[in-house]
């Protein structure tokens, strides 16, 4: 059984073919570099770019997998959350293909798909586990007692961690997207140059907050001369990363202990960060907890994870009608 997955929730136009028996056959991602000068995604530009690229990307995915639409059993598509204009392009393309070919249409939740990215490479990955989903739009701890069932333990009260990376990169004038640029800049720097705060929410042990950390970086930069900022830009970036990763690791381990989990799963774009991976590995190693991390290409928004999740739900009979519409604020509970 082969599933065509389509992902357009933000600024990546992606399509993939996943075979339940053979695994991933193709995974095509077209990123939108046109947002870089603006320091963030411009929604109208993103949806317009998706419209231009969706058909070529789908064709590329089918060609790379060496299959035709006649070989596809179902179409899986991200329906939310995300940018509504971007989501609409993917949903419309999926509906059109499904209608024309009389194929089942399988809606997929974006955050759930990120968790399924781990299953693309490890189809034997068994629940229960705690999932840490970290990206530009999401920072959540999720308890997964079984595949397809989710309980959100905690989420961010303000900025997602990936968003904080982008904003700090803008403060330091190093470009966009912030995650890989800060990680690269901080690699050989002094992470103890500034002791930035790690926020923990009283009464909500699994919540995150990164707005205060972002503000602390701003205040630090404002107290320094331009020459000092230039000289210590890498040290500030490393100090920020240390605080951000520290908060993620400490809160995740709190959830692991509370749920008595034996597995911790990373997901989302920030899950490709080497410092986070290393710190999570070390923390889990000390208490005998297994860590699962997707390959970096499967951390960013991609359609392989959508196709994999779609295959799971197709086998269980999930179907959408021709009235399917994207939901930019779709809660994860809707996926269970």
Secondary structure as UniProt FT lines:
FT   STRAND          2..7
FT   STRAND          12..19
FT   TURN            20..22
FT   STRAND          23..31
FT   HELIX           33..38
FT   HELIX           43..65
FT   HELIX           69..71
FT   STRAND          74..80
FT   HELIX           84..101
FT   STRAND          104..109
FT   HELIX           110..121
FT   TURN            123..124
FT   STRAND          129..134
FT   STRAND          139..146
FT   TURN            147..148
FT   STRAND          149..156
FT   HELIX           161..171
FT   TURN            172..173
FT   HELIX           178..186
FT   TURN            187..188
FT   TURN            191..192
FT   TURN            202..203
FT   TURN            205..206
FT   HELIX           211..222
FT   HELIX           226..259
FT   STRAND          263..267
FT   HELIX           269..272
FT   HELIX           274..286
FT   TURN            287..288
FT   STRAND          290..293
FT   HELIX           296..299
FT   HELIX           304..315
FT   TURN            316..317
FT   TURN            322..323
FT   TURN            328..329
FT   HELIX           332..335
//
